Amino acid sequence: MDASFKIKKMAAGTEYQPHLSILEDGCRKGNVTSMRNDKSETAESTKVVLMGKPPRYLPPIGHCMSSTQLASTAEVELDSGVVSTESPSDGNAMFVPVFRSGICSEIGPKPYMEDEHICIDNLFEHLGSTAPFPSPGAFYGVFDGHGGIDAALFVRENILRFILEDSHFPICVNKAIKSAFLRADHAFADAASLDSSSGTTALTALIFGRMMLIANAGDCRAVLGKRGKAVELSRDHKPDSSSERLRIEKLGGVVYDGYLNGQLSVARAIGDWHMKDPKGSSSPLSAEPELQDMVLNEEDEFLILGCDGLWDVMSSQCAVTIARKELMLHNDPERCSRELVREALKRNTCDNLTVVTVCFSPDPPPALEIPKFQFKRCISAESLDLLQDLLDSNI
């Protein structure tokens, strides 16, 4: 999308404050570039979380606490807002997710398409038997380009490789992901054949076993469907949000009419090197992602990753309600993504549209039980007897 005319109105109530947590129509399914990695490193001081059985010659995959992780608690708002639950619990220890995904990507009303995506349901199979990754594992991402397609294409083709090649992987996956985003930003600037003034937002979901890590830089959004409720797992990085405005102004930038330095409607992106300071220095426009990790349990039914063309016209709860209804009808994540795109087009979105729906079970979501309300009588026994006498006398 054109960076200078990309405007988004945030859905009411969808932004929440971060805090530390320890922890048919252009629609298709698919894998993309094959990746490999032969690097690993041990760190005695890092907390290790075992998820599945890794190859014998590698240390187990773990993740570290990150100061940029988002909160997973918020107030419940129905169609006009976000429904967040308390910090995810382990749930049923026997739960093993099964990954199924579907993609729909449409140009929408724009004259050109600048969105890209990646969808890998089985990393162990995709990377090969020598890959430093336990089974099951999956990787998904949406990349919303602006000022040209170069940045979005570059990130799609390289981001997973950068994660796997990072020295922190697999001991500390959070650090590896953060480092991979920054490496992608710098490598794109060095790619002479590409237009470094183009840019892209980036949203990824890396899953190994039951552990899911969401990384976001920009205004794409990840939303978890949890028994019909929407749980936002990322925060939209808009220049006029309070935390982003504070960071921008501390680094010498300005926010004018919702735009960073009057030019860009996102506060974080990979690329856009005409707006950044030299490599190695902090810039108001940042490529550093915010991270959120969680442990999946049997109540977690599906994940929606969408570019802002979806969220411009639809709340997180509305998207989860539509997706769940579709999955209950046909249990097909691709058709589910297609329906979300169609609904956004009916609501007159002004942008490209890309939606990835990831299911965590081979079965459709179960029907929700509606609680039965018990009404207590509000009349005394004496009054009830008097009323009965009156009724009897009229017979």
C-alpha positions in Angstrom: 0.0 0.0 0.0 1.1 3.6 -0.5 2.9 4.5 2.8 1.7 8.1 2.7 -2.0 7.2 2.3 -2.3 4.2 4.5 -4.9 5.2 7.1 -6.5 3.0 9.7 -9.1 3.7 12.4 -8.6 1.5 15.4 -11.6 -0.5 16.6 -12.9 0.8 19.8 -11.4 -0.8 22.9 -8.9 -2.9 21.0 -5.7 -1.5 22.3 -4.4 -2.6 25.7 -1.4 -1.7 27.7 1.6 -4.1 27.7 3.2 -5.5 30.8 5.8 -8.2 31.4 4.7 -11.8 31.2 6.9 -14.7 32.0 5.8 -16.4 30.1 -12.1 -19.4 -5.8 -10.4 -15.9 -5.6 -6.8 -15.7 -5.0 -7.2 -18.1 -2.0 -4.7 -20.9 -1.5 -2.8 -23.1 0.9 0.9 -23.5 0.7 4.4 -23.6 1.8 7.1 -21.3 0.7 10.9 -21.2 0.6 12.7 -24.1 2.1 15.1 -23.3 5.0 17.9 -25.0 6.8 20.0 -24.4 9.9 23.0 -25.9 11.3 23.8 -23.6 14.2 23.0 -24.1 17.9 24.3 -22.8 21.2 23.9 -23.6 24.8 23.4 -21.1 27.5 23.5 -22.2 31.2 21.8 -19.1 32.5 18.8 -19.4 30.1 15.6 -21.0 31.3 14.8 -24.0 29.0 11.3 -25.2 28.2 11.0 -28.7 26.8 8.4 -28.9 24.0 8.4 -32.3 22.3 11.5 -34.4 21.7 14.3 -32.6 19.8 17.0 -34.3 17.8 19.6 -36.0 20.0 22.5 -33.8 18.9 20.7 -30.5 19.8 19.7 -28.9 23.1 16.0 -28.6 23.6 14.1 -25.6 22.3 13.4 -23.0 24.9 12.3 -19.4 25.2 13.4 -16.5 27.4 11.5 -13.7 29.1 11.3 -10.6 27.0 10.7 -7.1 28.2 8.6 -6.4 25.1 6.1 -9.1 25.6 2.4 -8.1 25.7 -0.2 -8.5 28.4 -2.7 -11.3 28.0 -5.3 -9.8 30.3 -8.0 -7.3 29.4 -11.6 -6.5 29.8 -14.3 -8.3 27.9 -15.9 -6.3 25.0 -18.1 -8.1 22.5 -18.3 -7.0 18.8 -16.8 -3.6 19.4 -13.8 -4.7 21.3 -11.3 -7.3 22.4 -11.9 -10.3 24.7 -8.8 -11.3 26.5 -8.5 -14.0 29.1 -6.2 -14.2 32.0 -2.6 -15.5 31.5 -2.8 -18.8 29.6 -2.6 -21.9 31.6 -1.2 -25.3 30.7 -4.7 -26.7 30.5 -4.8 -30.4 29.7 -1.2 -31.7 29.7 -2.2 -34.4 27.2 -3.4 -31.9 24.6 -1.3 -32.1 21.4 -2.2 -29.5 18.7 -2.7 -30.6 15.1 -1.9 -27.7 12.7 -4.2 -27.0 9.7 -4.2 -23.7 7.9 -5.8 -21.8 5.0 -5.0 -18.6 3.3 -6.9 -16.0 1.3 -5.2 -13.0 -0.3 -7.0 -10.4 -2.4 -5.9 -7.2 -4.0 -9.1 -5.4 -2.9 -9.8 -1.9 -4.3 -6.0 -1.1 -4.6 -4.4 -0.9 -8.0 -1.6 -3.3 -7.0 -0.9 -6.1 -4.5 1.8 -5.5 -1.8 0.8 -8.2 0.7 2.8 -11.4 1.2 2.4 -14.4 3.5 4.0 -17.7 4.6 2.3 -20.8 5.7 4.1 -24.0 6.9 2.0 -26.5 8.8 4.8 -29.0 9.4 8.2 -27.5 9.9 9.9 -30.8 10.5 8.7 -32.1 7.1 9.4 -28.8 5.4 12.9 -28.3 6.6 14.0 -31.9 6.4 15.1 -34.5 8.9 18.3 -32.6 9.7 16.5 -29.5 10.7 17.0 -28.3 14.3 13.3 -28.4 15.1 11.2 -30.9 17.0 7.9 -32.2 15.7 5.3 -30.9 15.7 6.2 -27.4 14.7 4.7 -24.8 12.4 5.4 -21.3 11.1 3.1 -18.6 9.7 3.4 -14.9 8.8 1.7 -12.0 7.0 3.7 -9.1 5.6 1.9 -5.9 4.6 4.2 -4.0 2.2 4.1 -0.3 1.3 6.0 1.7 -1.2 6.6 -1.3 -3.4 6.7 -5.1 -2.9 10.5 -5.6 -2.4 10.5 -5.4 1.4 7.6 -7.8 1.9 9.0 -10.3 -0.6 12.4 -10.2 1.0 11.1 -10.8 4.5 8.9 -13.6 3.4 11.7 -15.4 1.8 14.3 -14.9 4.6 12.7 -14.4 8.0 12.5 -18.1 9.0 16.1 -18.8 7.8 17.3 -15.8 9.9 15.5 -17.2 13.0 17.0 -20.7 12.6 20.5 -19.4 11.9 20.5 -17.1 14.9 23.0 -18.0 17.6 20.3 -17.9 20.3 18.3 -20.6 18.5 17.0 -23.0 19.8 18.0 -22.2 23.4 16.3 -18.8 23.6 13.8 -18.5 20.8 12.5 -15.1 21.8 15.9 -13.5 21.4 16.4 -15.4 18.1 13.2 -14.0 16.7 14.0 -10.4 17.8 17.4 -10.7 16.3 16.0 -12.2 13.1 13.7 -9.2 12.5 16.6 -6.7 13.0 18.9 -8.8 10.8 16.2 -8.8 8.1 16.0 -5.1 8.3 19.8 -4.6 7.9 20.1 -7.3 5.2 17.4 -5.6 3.2 19.2 -2.3 3.3 22.3 -4.1 2.0 20.5 -5.8 -0.9 21.6 -3.5 -3.8 19.1 -4.9 -6.3 16.1 -4.1 -4.1 14.4 -0.8 -3.4 15.4 -0.1 0.2 12.8 2.7 0.4 10.0 0.2 0.3 8.9 -1.2 3.6 6.7 -3.8 5.2 5.1 -4.7 8.5 5.7 -8.2 9.8 3.6 -10.5 11.9 4.8 -14.1 12.6 3.6 -17.1 14.6 6.2 -19.8 15.5 4.8 -22.9 17.2 6.7 -25.9 18.6 4.6 -28.4 20.5 2.2 -26.4 22.6 4.3 -23.3 22.8 3.3 -20.4 20.5 5.4 -17.3 20.0 3.9 -14.2 18.2 6.2 -11.5 16.9 4.8 -8.3 15.5 6.2 -5.1 14.0 3.5 -2.9 12.5 -0.3 -3.0 12.3 -1.0 -6.6 11.3 -2.8 -8.4 14.1 -2.9 -11.9 15.6 -6.1 -13.0 17.3 -6.8 -16.3 19.1 -10.2 -17.9 19.1 -10.7 -19.3 22.5 -14.1 -21.0 22.9 -15.8 -18.2 20.9 -13.9 -15.4 22.6 -11.3 -13.2 20.9 -7.9 -12.9 22.6 -5.6 -10.4 20.9 -2.0 -11.6 20.9 -0.4 -8.5 19.3 -0.8 -4.8 19.5 -1.2 -2.5 16.5 1.8 -0.2 16.3 0.2 3.1 15.3 2.2 6.3 15.7 -0.5 8.0 17.7 -0.8 5.2 20.3 0.5 6.4 23.7 3.4 4.1 24.0 4.6 4.4 20.4 4.2 8.2 20.5 6.4 8.4 23.6 9.1 6.2 22.1 9.0 8.2 18.8 9.3 11.5 20.5 12.1 10.4 22.8 14.1 9.5 19.6 13.5 12.9 18.0 10.6 11.9 15.8 7.2 13.6 15.6 3.6 12.4 15.1 1.6 14.6 12.8 -2.1 13.8 12.2 -1.5 10.1 13.0 1.6 9.7 10.8 5.2 9.2 11.8 7.1 12.3 10.7 4.0 13.1 8.7 4.8 10.3 6.2 4.0 6.8 7.5 1.0 5.4 9.3 2.9 2.7 11.2 5.5 3.1 13.9 7.3 -0.1 13.3 8.4 -1.7 10.0 11.2 -3.5 8.2 12.7 -1.4 5.4 11.8 2.3 4.8 15.5 3.2 5.1 14.9 6.7 3.8 13.2 7.3 7.1 15.8 5.6 9.4 19.0 6.6 10.9 22.2 4.8 10.0 22.5 1.1 11.0 23.4 0.6 14.7 21.5 3.7 15.9 18.0 3.9 17.3 15.4 5.4 15.0 11.8 6.6 15.5 10.8 4.0 12.9 11.8 0.7 14.5 12.0 -2.9 13.1 12.1 -4.4 16.6 9.1 -6.7 17.2 7.0 -7.0 20.3 6.7 -10.6 21.5 4.0 -12.6 23.1 4.3 -16.3 24.1 1.6 -18.7 25.4 1.0 -22.4 25.9 -1.8 -23.7 23.8 -4.5 -25.8 25.6 -7.7 -27.5 24.4 -9.8 -24.4 24.7 -7.6 -22.6 22.0 -9.4 -23.4 18.8 -7.8 -21.3 16.0 -5.6 -18.3 15.3 -6.3 -15.5 12.8 -3.4 -13.6 11.3 -4.6 -10.6 9.2 -3.2 -7.4 7.7 -4.8 -4.1 8.6 -7.1 -4.3 5.6 -9.2 -6.7 7.7 -9.0 -4.9 11.0 -9.8 -1.5 9.5 -13.4 -2.7 9.1 -13.8 -5.5 11.6 -13.2 -5.9 15.3 -11.3 -8.9 16.7 -14.4 -10.4 18.3 -16.4 -10.0 15.1 -13.7 -11.9 13.1 -13.6 -14.7 15.7 -17.4 -15.0 15.6 -17.4 -15.3 11.8 -14.5 -17.7 11.7 -16.0 -20.0 14.4 -19.3 -20.1 12.6 -17.6 -21.0 9.3 -15.5 -23.7 10.9 -18.5 -25.3 12.6 -20.2 -25.5 9.2 -17.4 -26.9 7.0 -14.2 -27.2 9.2 -12.1 -25.8 6.3 -9.7 -23.0 7.4 -9.2 -21.8 3.8 -12.9 -21.3 3.3 -12.9 -19.6 6.6 -10.2 -17.1 5.5 -12.1 -16.5 2.3 -15.2 -15.6 4.2 -13.4 -13.1 6.3 -11.9 -11.5 3.2 -15.4 -11.4 1.5 -16.9 -9.8 4.6 -14.2 -7.1 4.7 -14.8 -6.4 1.1 -18.5 -6.0 1.7 -17.7 -3.6 4.5 -15.7 -1.5 1.9 -12.2 -2.0 3.1 -9.7 0.3 1.2 -6.7 -1.9 1.3 -5.2 -5.2 0.2 -6.5 -8.2 2.2 -4.5 -11.2 3.5 -5.9 -13.6 6.1 -4.4 -16.8 7.5 -6.5 -19.0 9.6 -4.7 -21.7 11.7 -6.7 -24.5 13.4 -5.2 -26.4 16.3 -7.5 -29.5 16.1 -8.7 -31.8 13.2 -12.2 -31.4 14.6 -14.5 -28.4 14.2 -15.2 -26.2 17.2 -17.8 -27.7 19.5 -21.2 -26.1 20.0 -21.1 -23.7 22.9 -23.4 -24.4 25.9 -25.6 -21.5 26.8 -25.9 -21.3 30.6 -29.4 -21.7 32.0 -30.4 -18.8 34.2 -32.2 -19.7 37.4 -34.8 -17.2 38.6 -35.5 -16.9 42.3 -39.0 -16.0 43.4 -39.3 -12.6 44.9 -42.6 -13.1 46.9 -42.9 -14.3 50.4 -44.6 -17.6 51.4 -47.4 -15.6 53.1 -48.0 -13.5 50.1 -48.0 -16.6 47.9 -50.7 -18.2 50.1 -52.7 -15.0 50.0 -52.5 -15.0 46.2 -53.6 -18.6 46.1 -56.6 -17.9 48.3 -57.6 -15.0 46.0 -57.4 -17.2 43.0 -59.3 -20.0 44.7 -62.1 -17.6 45.8 -62.6 -16.5 42.1 -63.1 -20.0 40.9 
